[in-house]
Amino acid sequence: MKDKMKVRGLITLKVTDKKGKLKEEKEIKNTICNLGLKAIVGLTGNIDSQTAFTYLAAGTGTTAAGATDTALETEITDSGLERASVTPTSETTTATDDTLQLVKAWSVTGTNAVTEIGILNAASAGVLLGHQVFSALNVVSGDTLTVTYQVVLS
């Protein structure tokens, strides 16, 4: 018998208007980044003083996400969509507590075409665990962009 472990991500994005009406919803797969894998190993083995992944960031970049990515292409730093600290939880996908979940509801104060999401371990710079680029989610002032970002270990 051969043991195998996979790390995969799933991102759910929802845009609601100021009245709470759902405008758009997407569910997309994630790209796990190489330095993120290195950090997971470091966290597991207490190697190199790694930091937990507790930040979500949105961006407007359009270059396809790849395993060698180290940052979002064009991170949003205004309009209520700035990088945010969240409280991670463990959820169950296949085995008990096999999924890291981060949820953030951004209150939008400007207009943006959000096209990328990432999970990081610092308030600025940091290690990018996962990243994905997608067709634009157009948000305007008064909207709420809610991201549920899951990293499943199976």
Residue frames as a rotation matrix with the C-alpha (Angstrom) as fourth column:
MET 1
0.584 0.812 0.000 0.00
0.812 -0.584 0.000 0.00
0.000 0.000 -1.000 0.00
LYS 2
-0.503 -0.744 0.439 1.30
0.765 -0.620 -0.173 3.41
0.401 0.249 0.882 -0.96
ASP 3
0.147 0.509 -0.848 0.56
0.774 -0.594 -0.222 6.51
-0.616 -0.624 -0.481 1.09
LYS 4
-0.487 -0.214 0.847 -0.17
0.724 -0.641 0.255 9.67
0.489 0.737 0.467 -0.86
MET 5
-0.067 0.471 -0.880 -1.03
0.712 -0.595 -0.373 13.10
-0.699 -0.651 -0.296 0.39
LYS 6
-0.260 0.086 0.962 -2.55
0.820 -0.507 0.267 15.84
0.510 0.858 0.061 -1.74
VAL 7
-0.487 0.193 -0.852 -3.00
0.427 -0.798 -0.425 19.51
-0.762 -0.570 0.306 -1.00
ARG 8
-0.563 0.370 0.739 -5.77
0.718 -0.224 0.659 21.13
0.410 0.902 -0.140 -2.99
GLY 9
-0.860 0.229 -0.455 -7.79
0.115 -0.783 -0.611 24.26
-0.497 -0.578 0.648 -2.69
LEU 10
-0.257 0.856 0.449 -11.33
0.908 0.055 0.416 25.34
0.331 0.515 -0.791 -3.34
ILE 11
-0.941 -0.059 -0.332 -12.48
0.170 -0.934 -0.315 28.94
-0.291 -0.353 0.889 -3.40
THR 12
-0.024 0.963 0.268 -16.06
0.995 -0.004 0.104 30.18
0.101 0.269 -0.958 -3.26
LEU 13
-0.956 -0.257 -0.139 -16.66
0.260 -0.966 -0.002 33.82
-0.133 -0.038 0.990 -4.17
LYS 14
0.005 0.995 0.103 -19.98
0.999 -0.008 0.035 35.61
0.035 0.102 -0.994 -3.66
VAL 15
-0.970 -0.155 0.187 -20.93
0.159 -0.987 0.008 39.18
0.183 0.038 0.982 -4.49
THR 16
-0.058 0.971 -0.234 -24.04
0.998 0.052 -0.033 40.60
-0.020 -0.235 -0.972 -2.85
ASP 17
-0.210 0.050 0.976 -25.48
0.345 -0.931 0.122 44.08
0.915 0.362 0.179 -3.25
LYS 18
-0.835 -0.205 0.511 -26.20
-0.314 -0.585 -0.748 46.53
0.452 -0.785 0.424 -0.43
LYS 19
0.099 0.940 0.327 -29.61
-0.969 0.016 0.245 44.88
0.225 -0.342 0.912 0.09
GLY 20
-0.257 -0.308 0.916 -28.01
-0.628 0.773 0.084 41.44
-0.734 -0.554 -0.392 0.47
LYS 21
0.820 0.572 0.001 -29.22
-0.338 0.486 -0.806 40.19
-0.461 0.661 0.592 -2.94
LEU 22
0.048 -0.805 0.592 -26.80
0.322 0.573 0.753 37.72
-0.945 0.154 0.287 -4.57
LYS 23
0.486 0.019 -0.874 -25.33
-0.681 -0.618 -0.392 39.27
-0.547 0.786 -0.288 -7.73
GLU 24
0.448 -0.425 -0.787 -22.81
-0.611 0.497 -0.616 36.58
0.653 0.757 -0.037 -8.64
GLU 25
0.569 -0.305 0.764 -21.24
-0.571 0.523 0.633 33.42
-0.592 -0.796 0.123 -7.27
LYS 26
0.396 -0.531 -0.749 -18.23
-0.655 0.409 -0.636 31.39
0.644 0.742 -0.186 -8.43
GLU 27
0.745 -0.334 0.578 -16.61
-0.283 0.627 0.726 28.21
-0.604 -0.704 0.372 -7.19
ILE 28
0.673 -0.597 -0.436 -13.09
-0.539 0.008 -0.842 27.68
0.506 0.802 -0.316 -8.47
LYS 29
0.779 -0.529 -0.337 -10.15
0.616 0.747 0.252 25.39
0.118 -0.403 0.907 -7.84
ASN 30
0.854 -0.509 -0.112 -6.96
-0.362 -0.734 0.575 26.77
-0.375 -0.450 -0.810 -6.37
THR 31
0.543 -0.802 -0.247 -3.32
0.067 0.335 -0.940 26.65
0.837 0.494 0.236 -7.42
ILE 32
0.914 -0.343 -0.216 -1.05
0.255 0.073 0.964 25.66
-0.315 -0.937 0.154 -4.50
CYS 33
0.745 -0.667 0.037 2.26
-0.484 -0.577 -0.658 27.52
0.460 0.472 -0.752 -4.69
ASN 34
0.316 -0.716 -0.622 5.68
0.325 0.698 -0.638 25.93
0.891 0.000 0.454 -4.16
LEU 35
-0.678 -0.600 0.425 6.73
-0.164 -0.440 -0.883 28.25
0.716 -0.669 0.200 -1.33
GLY 36
0.120 0.814 0.569 3.39
-0.939 -0.092 0.331 27.54
0.322 -0.574 0.753 0.32
LEU 37
0.780 0.095 -0.618 4.19
-0.041 0.994 0.101 23.82
0.624 -0.054 0.779 0.29
LYS 38
-0.261 -0.951 -0.164 7.59
0.310 0.079 -0.948 24.59
0.914 -0.299 0.274 1.81
ALA 39
-0.544 0.114 0.831 5.87
-0.679 -0.642 -0.356 26.58
0.493 -0.758 0.426 4.56
ILE 40
0.620 0.784 -0.013 3.44
-0.661 0.531 0.530 23.70
0.422 -0.320 0.848 5.25
VAL 41
0.421 -0.571 -0.705 6.43
0.411 0.813 -0.412 21.39
0.809 -0.116 0.577 5.72
GLY 42
-0.604 -0.703 0.375 8.02
0.037 -0.495 -0.868 23.99
0.796 -0.511 0.325 8.00
LEU 43
-0.114 0.662 0.741 4.86
-0.907 -0.374 0.194 24.36
0.405 -0.650 0.643 10.08
THR 44
0.779 0.444 -0.442 4.46
-0.307 0.886 0.348 20.58
0.547 -0.135 0.826 10.34
GLY 45
0.444 -0.700 -0.560 8.06
0.680 0.670 -0.299 19.97
0.584 -0.248 0.773 11.41
ASN 46
0.906 -0.091 -0.412 8.65
0.238 -0.696 0.677 23.25
-0.349 -0.712 -0.609 13.29
ILE 47
-0.039 -0.916 0.400 11.37
0.941 0.101 0.322 24.11
-0.335 0.389 0.858 10.73
ASP 48
-0.660 -0.414 0.627 12.52
0.673 -0.696 0.249 27.63
0.333 0.586 0.738 9.81
SER 49
-0.695 0.369 -0.617 10.06
0.332 -0.596 -0.731 29.48
-0.638 -0.713 0.292 12.09
GLN 50
-0.771 0.478 0.421 7.19
0.424 -0.109 0.899 29.47
0.475 0.872 -0.119 9.59
THR 51
-0.830 0.554 -0.067 4.10
-0.376 -0.644 -0.666 31.60
-0.412 -0.527 0.743 10.13
ALA 52
-0.416 0.767 0.489 0.52
0.591 0.637 -0.496 30.35
-0.691 0.083 -0.718 9.81
PHE 53
-0.872 0.187 0.452 -1.64
0.356 -0.393 0.848 31.38
0.337 0.900 0.276 6.85
THR 54
-0.292 0.757 -0.584 -4.20
0.827 -0.107 -0.552 33.85
-0.481 -0.644 -0.595 8.16
TYR 55
-0.368 0.120 -0.922 -4.56
-0.241 -0.970 -0.030 36.51
-0.898 0.211 0.386 5.42
LEU 56
0.138 0.435 0.890 -6.65
0.872 0.373 -0.318 36.79
-0.470 0.819 -0.328 2.29
ALA 57
-0.476 -0.319 -0.820 -5.92
-0.111 -0.903 0.415 39.22
-0.872 0.289 0.394 -0.53
ALA 58
0.542 0.667 0.511 -7.83
0.563 0.164 -0.810 40.20
-0.625 0.726 -0.287 -3.67
GLY 59
-0.463 -0.765 -0.448 -6.37
0.077 -0.539 0.839 41.55
-0.883 0.354 0.308 -6.89
THR 60
0.594 0.641 -0.486 -6.92
-0.364 -0.324 -0.873 42.60
-0.717 0.696 0.041 -10.47
GLY 61
-0.468 -0.855 -0.225 -4.14
-0.658 0.167 0.734 40.63
-0.590 0.492 -0.641 -12.19
THR 62
0.603 0.744 -0.287 -4.95
-0.720 0.354 -0.597 38.55
-0.342 0.567 0.749 -15.25
THR 63
-0.245 -0.742 -0.624 -1.87
-0.836 0.488 -0.253 36.37
0.492 0.460 -0.739 -15.73
ALA 64
0.549 0.504 -0.666 -2.70
-0.198 0.853 0.482 32.72
0.812 -0.133 0.569 -15.05
ALA 65
0.592 -0.294 0.751 -1.81
-0.785 0.004 0.620 31.50
-0.185 -0.956 -0.228 -11.56
GLY 66
0.433 -0.514 -0.741 1.17
-0.264 0.713 -0.650 29.15
0.862 0.477 0.173 -11.34
ALA 67
0.773 -0.141 -0.618 3.01
0.554 0.623 0.552 27.02
0.307 -0.769 0.560 -8.78
THR 68
-0.247 -0.964 -0.098 5.99
0.927 -0.206 -0.313 29.40
0.282 -0.168 0.945 -8.81
ASP 69
0.289 0.414 0.863 3.91
0.169 -0.909 0.380 32.49
0.942 0.036 -0.333 -7.91
THR 70
-0.557 -0.515 -0.651 5.13
0.757 0.008 -0.654 34.40
0.342 -0.857 0.385 -4.87
ALA 71
-0.748 0.381 -0.544 2.55
0.058 -0.779 -0.624 37.22
-0.662 -0.498 0.561 -4.81
LEU 72
0.409 0.869 0.278 -0.66
0.607 -0.031 -0.794 38.32
-0.682 0.493 -0.540 -6.44
GLU 73
-0.165 -0.463 0.871 0.01
0.967 -0.251 0.049 40.04
0.196 0.850 0.489 -9.75
THR 74
-0.621 0.056 0.781 -1.86
0.017 -0.996 0.084 43.25
0.783 0.066 0.618 -8.85
GLU 75
-0.485 0.412 -0.771 -3.07
0.866 0.347 -0.360 43.25
0.119 -0.843 -0.525 -5.24
ILE 76
0.225 0.661 0.715 -5.89
0.349 -0.740 0.574 45.69
0.910 0.121 -0.398 -4.43
THR 77
-0.617 -0.542 -0.571 -4.92
0.739 -0.150 -0.657 48.14
0.271 -0.827 0.493 -1.68
ASP 78
-0.923 0.383 -0.017 -8.03
-0.358 -0.876 -0.323 50.35
-0.139 -0.292 0.946 -1.54
SER 79
-0.398 0.862 -0.314 -11.82
-0.657 -0.029 0.753 50.31
0.640 0.506 0.578 -2.04
GLY 80
0.291 0.510 0.809 -12.38
-0.942 0.301 0.149 48.28
-0.167 -0.806 0.568 1.14
LEU 81
0.954 0.087 -0.286 -10.67
-0.189 0.918 -0.349 45.31
0.232 0.387 0.892 -0.53
GLU 82
0.124 -0.967 0.223 -7.31
-0.910 -0.200 -0.362 45.54
0.395 -0.158 -0.905 1.23
ARG 83
-0.356 -0.364 -0.861 -5.51
-0.007 0.922 -0.388 42.39
0.935 -0.132 -0.331 2.43
ALA 84
0.277 0.601 0.750 -7.29
-0.812 -0.272 0.517 41.18
0.514 -0.752 0.412 5.56
SER 85
-0.875 -0.461 0.147 -6.49
-0.446 0.649 -0.617 39.05
0.189 -0.605 -0.773 8.56
VAL 86
0.228 0.948 -0.223 -9.02
-0.694 0.319 0.645 36.29
0.683 0.008 0.731 9.19
THR 87
-0.155 -0.195 0.968 -9.50
-0.878 0.477 -0.045 33.61
-0.453 -0.857 -0.245 11.81
PRO 88
-0.523 -0.081 -0.848 -8.84
-0.630 0.707 0.321 30.18
0.574 0.702 -0.421 10.27
THR 89
0.249 0.573 0.781 -11.01
-0.859 0.504 -0.095 27.22
-0.448 -0.647 0.618 11.19
SER 90
-0.915 -0.404 0.007 -10.68
-0.360 0.822 0.441 23.52
-0.184 0.400 -0.898 10.56
GLU 91
0.152 0.970 -0.189 -13.49
-0.943 0.085 -0.320 21.86
-0.295 0.226 0.928 8.66
THR 92
-0.305 -0.183 0.935 -14.22
-0.084 0.983 0.165 18.31
-0.949 -0.029 -0.315 7.55
THR 93
-0.076 0.228 -0.971 -14.13
-0.989 -0.140 0.044 17.39
-0.126 0.963 0.237 3.87
THR 94
0.166 0.067 -0.984 -13.18
-0.411 0.912 -0.007 13.69
0.896 0.406 0.179 3.89
ALA 95
-0.136 -0.279 -0.951 -11.54
0.768 0.576 -0.279 13.03
0.626 -0.768 0.136 7.26
THR 96
0.732 0.470 -0.494 -12.23
0.682 -0.503 0.531 14.96
0.001 -0.726 -0.688 10.46
ASP 97
0.744 -0.349 -0.571 -10.60
-0.031 -0.870 0.491 18.41
-0.668 -0.348 -0.658 10.41
ASP 98
0.053 -0.741 0.670 -8.71
0.816 0.419 0.399 17.82
-0.576 0.525 0.627 7.14
THR 99
0.145 0.124 0.982 -9.51
0.841 -0.538 -0.057 21.26
0.521 0.834 -0.182 5.73
LEU 100
-0.642 -0.338 -0.688 -8.16
0.598 -0.783 -0.173 24.72
-0.480 -0.523 0.705 6.56
GLN 101
0.124 0.752 0.648 -10.85
0.936 -0.305 0.176 27.33
0.330 0.585 -0.741 5.94
LEU 102
-0.772 -0.290 -0.565 -10.56
0.441 -0.885 -0.149 31.11
-0.457 -0.365 0.811 5.81
VAL 103
0.102 0.872 0.479 -13.61
0.981 -0.169 0.099 33.33
0.168 0.459 -0.872 5.29
LYS 104
-0.748 -0.289 -0.597 -13.65
0.401 -0.914 -0.061 37.07
-0.528 -0.285 0.800 4.65
ALA 105
0.333 0.834 0.441 -16.53
0.942 -0.275 -0.191 39.39
-0.038 0.479 -0.877 3.80
TRP 106
-0.781 -0.612 -0.126 -15.14
0.589 -0.788 0.179 42.63
-0.209 0.066 0.976 2.36
SER 107
0.416 0.842 -0.343 -17.41
0.622 -0.539 -0.568 45.70
-0.663 0.023 -0.748 2.39
VAL 108
-0.244 -0.536 0.808 -16.65
0.968 -0.181 0.173 47.34
0.054 0.825 0.563 -0.94
THR 109
0.242 0.265 -0.934 -16.24
0.454 -0.881 -0.133 51.15
-0.858 -0.392 -0.333 -0.98
GLY 110
-0.294 -0.368 -0.882 -15.18
-0.630 -0.619 0.469 51.64
-0.719 0.693 -0.050 -4.63
THR 111
0.819 0.524 -0.235 -15.39
-0.500 0.451 -0.739 49.98
-0.281 0.723 0.631 -8.02
ASN 112
-0.336 -0.940 0.063 -13.14
-0.790 0.318 0.525 47.08
-0.513 0.126 -0.849 -9.05
ALA 113
0.637 0.341 -0.691 -13.01
-0.644 0.728 -0.235 44.09
0.423 0.595 0.683 -11.35
VAL 114
0.146 -0.562 0.814 -11.66
-0.810 0.405 0.425 41.44
-0.568 -0.721 -0.397 -8.96
THR 115
0.640 0.033 -0.767 -9.82
-0.651 0.555 -0.519 38.72
0.408 0.831 0.377 -10.91
GLU 116
-0.118 -0.708 -0.696 -7.50
0.035 0.697 -0.716 37.05
0.992 -0.109 -0.058 -8.41
ILE 117
0.797 0.317 0.514 -7.50
-0.528 -0.047 0.848 35.79
0.292 -0.947 0.130 -4.82
GLY 118
-0.058 -0.851 -0.522 -4.66
-0.090 0.525 -0.846 34.56
0.994 -0.002 -0.107 -2.65
ILE 119
0.965 0.224 -0.135 -3.98
0.091 0.196 0.976 33.18
0.246 -0.955 0.169 0.82
LEU 120
0.122 -0.956 0.266 -0.87
-0.078 -0.276 -0.958 34.49
0.989 0.096 -0.108 2.59
ASN 121
0.349 -0.063 -0.935 0.87
0.837 0.469 0.281 34.40
0.420 -0.881 0.217 5.95
ALA 122
-0.581 -0.551 -0.599 1.63
0.755 -0.640 -0.143 38.10
-0.305 -0.535 0.788 6.57
ALA 123
0.337 0.724 -0.602 -0.02
0.473 -0.683 -0.556 41.52
-0.814 -0.097 -0.572 6.57
SER 124
0.705 -0.192 -0.683 2.34
-0.651 -0.558 -0.515 42.58
-0.282 0.807 -0.518 3.78
ALA 125
-0.279 -0.760 -0.588 4.57
-0.906 0.411 -0.102 40.51
0.319 0.504 -0.803 1.50
GLY 126
0.051 0.284 0.958 4.70
-0.718 0.677 -0.162 37.04
-0.694 -0.679 0.238 3.14
VAL 127
-0.922 -0.320 0.219 4.44
-0.142 0.804 0.578 33.56
-0.361 0.501 -0.786 1.65
LEU 128
-0.157 0.859 -0.487 1.71
-0.988 -0.140 0.072 32.82
-0.006 0.493 0.870 -0.88
LEU 129
-0.501 0.053 0.864 0.13
-0.265 0.940 -0.212 29.44
-0.823 -0.336 -0.457 -0.12
GLY 130
-0.289 0.504 0.814 -2.47
0.830 0.556 -0.049 29.48
-0.477 0.661 -0.579 -2.83
HIS 131
-0.563 0.044 -0.825 -3.55
-0.328 -0.929 0.174 31.72
-0.758 0.368 0.538 -5.69
GLN 132
-0.298 0.442 0.846 -6.10
0.835 0.550 0.006 31.70
-0.463 0.708 -0.533 -8.46
VAL 133
-0.830 0.076 -0.553 -7.04
-0.325 -0.871 0.369 33.97
-0.453 0.486 0.747 -11.34
PHE 134
-0.397 0.807 0.437 -10.59
0.765 0.554 -0.328 33.97
-0.507 0.204 -0.837 -12.75
SER 135
-0.358 0.378 0.854 -12.96
0.649 -0.556 0.518 35.95
0.671 0.740 -0.046 -14.95
ALA 136
-0.864 -0.181 0.470 -13.83
-0.090 -0.863 -0.497 39.31
0.496 -0.472 0.729 -13.39
LEU 137
-0.026 0.820 -0.572 -16.21
0.993 0.087 0.079 39.71
0.114 -0.566 -0.817 -10.49
ASN 138
-0.488 -0.110 0.866 -17.31
0.270 -0.962 0.030 43.32
0.830 0.248 0.500 -10.85
VAL 139
-0.025 0.409 -0.912 -17.95
1.000 0.012 -0.022 45.01
0.002 -0.912 -0.409 -7.52
VAL 140
-0.154 0.060 0.986 -19.17
0.221 -0.971 0.094 48.53
0.963 0.232 0.137 -6.71
SER 141
-0.887 -0.178 0.425 -19.50
-0.312 -0.448 -0.838 50.60
0.339 -0.876 0.342 -3.56
GLY 142
-0.068 0.874 0.481 -22.06
-0.995 -0.023 -0.098 49.02
-0.075 -0.485 0.871 -1.24
ASP 143
0.526 0.192 -0.828 -21.41
-0.422 0.905 -0.059 45.47
0.738 0.381 0.557 -2.42
THR 144
0.377 -0.470 0.798 -20.00
-0.752 0.348 0.560 42.73
-0.541 -0.811 -0.222 -0.22
LEU 145
0.247 -0.408 -0.879 -17.44
-0.636 0.616 -0.465 40.30
0.731 0.674 -0.107 -1.60
THR 146
0.521 -0.028 0.853 -17.36
-0.740 0.484 0.468 37.13
-0.426 -0.875 0.231 0.49
VAL 147
0.067 -0.616 -0.785 -14.54
-0.711 0.523 -0.471 34.67
0.700 0.589 -0.403 -0.06
THR 148
0.737 0.037 0.675 -14.46
-0.510 0.686 0.519 31.19
-0.443 -0.727 0.524 1.46
TYR 149
0.212 -0.793 -0.571 -11.00
-0.821 0.173 -0.545 29.77
0.530 0.584 -0.614 0.84
GLN 150
0.828 0.104 0.551 -10.42
-0.420 0.767 0.485 26.09
-0.372 -0.633 0.679 1.68
VAL 151
-0.139 -0.870 -0.473 -7.17
-0.904 0.306 -0.297 24.15
0.403 0.386 -0.830 1.63
VAL 152
0.820 0.528 0.223 -7.88
-0.571 0.784 0.243 20.41
-0.047 -0.327 0.944 1.80
LEU 153
-0.436 -0.898 0.064 -5.25
-0.899 0.438 0.018 17.86
-0.044 -0.049 -0.998 2.87
SER 154
0.658 0.709 0.253 -6.23
-0.679 0.704 -0.206 14.42
-0.325 -0.036 0.945 1.65
